[in-house]
Amino acid sequence: MKIAQKYSHLNGEEYLIVHHNNLYKEIKKIIQSIDAEKFKTKVSKEKTKKGNKLYSPVELNREFNKEFQRLNWNESRYSYYITLDRTLMEKSILMPLDKQKKFLENNGEKSPIYSYNQTDFVKNKIAVEIQFGKYSFVAYDLFVKHMLFYSGGIINLGIEILPTKLMQSQMSSGIAYYEGEVYNVMRQGRNSPPVPLLILGIEP
């Protein structure tokens, strides 16, 4: 596969080139190593594509997972306690988990709610999400998950890897694609979401 398009938000690519160019090369190498045609195994049951062979999101994800894990990119989990008090949230978000709960309780939260998010791959504070899922999953990655990990000091950059429209047209309906998601980010303005991102559009 190849990187057909890329979008750098808040100097995401520039940060990667200057500070972690070796990891950028790793990511490019992984993408180039995937032969997408091997995973064109899903037989469509949709009316407009019935009987056509489509790219399988499950098999593609499995192959990307294997290659990233082989190079020691590992899943990361960020745990936290929820408060709707903005002042308390801003103070607690950078605390270790065990101190968050005690801090919130000491400041009037009777039963702080435990929650967590996890991201596919993290290495040297660079997060990578491979997304062959529905539109809502990508929006959550870009506007919630990467931002949460960034504000919590877990990452310095979020990378989202998506199929281009060209590839998505040979997948099941409802799969998110690069052009649409970059448009959604651009429409929010230059500084939203407030986290450096690199969005990569890939295709065979």
C-alpha positions, 0 to 999 in steps of 0.5 A: 500500500502507499500513502496517497495523501496526508494532512498535517494539523497544528504542525503534526507532520513537522513535529514528527519529522524533526523529533521522530523521523525514525518512527515516521520511516517505520510507519511508512515502511509498515504501510508499504509492506501491506499487500491490500490485494491479499485482503480483498476477500469480503464478498458483498451482499449489498444491492449495489455491490452484490457479489463483488470482492471487497477489501476486508477491514477485519483482515486489514486491521489484523495485518496492520496490528501484526506489523506494528506489534512486530516493531514494538508499537504497543496498545496504551490505556489512559485511565482517569476519573470523571468530574464535571467541575472544570476547575477540578478537571484541569487540576486532576487530569495530570495527576496519577490515577490513584491521586485523582480519586482522592483529590476529587473526593476531598473536593466534594465529588462523592462518587468519582466515576472511573473511565478509560480510553485505549489507543491502538499503538503508542511509541515514544509518545506518538499514537497511531490509530488504524481506522477502517471503521465507521465515521463515528469511530474516526470522529471519536479518535480525532476529537476525543481520544487523541485529545484526551491522551494529549492533555493527559501527557501520554502523547505528543502527536496523534496519527490517524490512518484512513483509506482514501475515497478510492479505496473506500469505494471498494469496501462496505458502505459506511466506512470512513475515508480520508477526504471526508474526515480531513474536511471535517477537521478543516471545517472546525477551524485551524486550532480545533481539535487542539492537538497536533495530528497527522492524518494519512490517506492510504490506498493500494 
